[in-house]
Amino acid sequence: MPTTTIRLEEDLKARLTAAAHLTGKSPHAFILEAIAQQVEQVEIDTEFDRLADARWAQVLASGQTVPWDEAKTWLEARARGEKAARPIARTRPR
């Protein structure tokens, strides 16, 4: 496995060591987990942005939207565990 070196200021290194020990991990394991979590979050955010862009492009191409009041009513009913008729998309006013 390749090695990567990072330079930490003394106070951050001390905080890292203390936090790692509080979680029962070595500083090395703590750093690896933190990096893995950050990489995963960037990947999730990137996929979210890609999906949002694709959906916005679909809205622009089709002109179809659901009015917010209808979407909100549907979402609130679903959050309460109720079955609710899905709102119907229609051409948005210009």
C-alpha positions as CSV (number, residue, x, y, z in Angstrom):
1,M,0.0,0.0,0.0
2,P,1.4,3.4,-0.9
3,T,2.2,5.9,1.9
4,T,1.0,9.5,2.1
5,T,2.5,12.0,4.5
6,I,0.6,14.8,6.0
7,R,1.9,17.6,8.1
8,L,-0.2,18.7,11.1
9,E,0.3,21.6,13.4
10,E,1.1,20.4,17.0
11,D,-2.3,21.5,18.4
12,L,-4.2,19.7,15.7
13,K,-2.1,16.6,16.2
14,A,-2.8,16.6,19.9
15,R,-6.5,17.1,19.3
16,L,-6.4,14.2,16.8
17,T,-4.6,11.9,19.2
18,A,-7.1,12.7,22.0
19,A,-10.2,12.3,19.7
20,A,-8.8,9.0,18.4
21,H,-8.2,7.6,21.8
22,L,-11.8,8.7,22.9
23,T,-13.2,6.6,20.1
24,G,-10.8,3.7,20.9
25,K,-8.9,4.0,17.6
26,S,-5.4,4.7,16.7
27,P,-4.7,8.1,15.2
28,H,-3.9,6.3,11.9
29,A,-7.3,4.5,11.9
30,F,-9.0,7.7,12.9
31,I,-7.4,9.6,10.0
32,L,-8.3,6.9,7.5
33,E,-11.9,6.8,8.6
34,A,-12.2,10.6,8.4
35,I,-10.7,10.6,4.9
36,A,-13.0,7.8,3.8
37,Q,-16.1,9.7,5.2
38,Q,-15.1,12.9,3.4
39,V,-14.5,11.1,0.1
40,E,-17.9,9.4,0.4
41,Q,-19.6,12.7,1.1
42,V,-18.0,14.3,-1.9
43,E,-19.2,11.4,-4.1
44,I,-22.8,11.6,-2.6
45,D,-22.8,15.4,-3.2
46,T,-21.5,15.0,-6.7
47,E,-24.2,12.4,-7.6
48,F,-26.9,14.6,-6.0
49,D,-25.8,17.6,-8.1
50,R,-25.7,15.4,-11.3
51,L,-29.2,14.2,-10.6
52,A,-30.5,17.7,-9.8
53,D,-29.0,19.0,-13.1
54,A,-30.6,16.2,-15.1
55,R,-34.0,16.7,-13.5
56,W,-33.8,20.5,-14.0
57,A,-32.9,19.9,-17.7
58,Q,-35.9,17.6,-17.9
59,V,-38.2,20.3,-16.5
60,L,-36.8,22.8,-18.9
61,A,-37.2,20.4,-21.9
62,S,-40.7,19.3,-21.0
63,G,-42.1,22.4,-19.3
64,Q,-43.9,20.0,-16.9
65,T,-44.0,20.8,-13.2
66,V,-46.1,20.2,-10.1
67,P,-47.3,23.2,-8.2
68,W,-45.7,23.5,-4.8
69,D,-48.9,23.6,-2.8
70,E,-49.9,20.2,-4.4
71,A,-46.5,18.7,-3.9
72,K,-46.4,19.9,-0.3
73,T,-49.8,18.4,0.5
74,W,-48.7,15.1,-1.0
75,L,-45.4,15.1,0.9
76,E,-47.0,16.0,4.2
77,A,-49.6,13.1,3.8
78,R,-46.8,10.7,3.0
79,A,-44.8,11.9,6.0
80,R,-47.9,11.1,8.2
81,G,-47.9,7.6,6.6
82,E,-51.1,8.2,4.6
83,K,-51.6,7.0,1.1
84,A,-52.1,10.0,-1.1
85,A,-52.7,10.5,-4.8
86,R,-49.5,11.6,-6.5
87,P,-49.9,15.1,-7.9
88,I,-50.0,15.4,-11.7
89,A,-47.4,17.4,-13.6
90,R,-48.6,20.0,-16.0
91,T,-47.1,22.6,-18.3
92,R,-45.9,25.4,-16.2
93,P,-47.0,29.0,-16.9
94,R,-44.5,31.2,-18.6
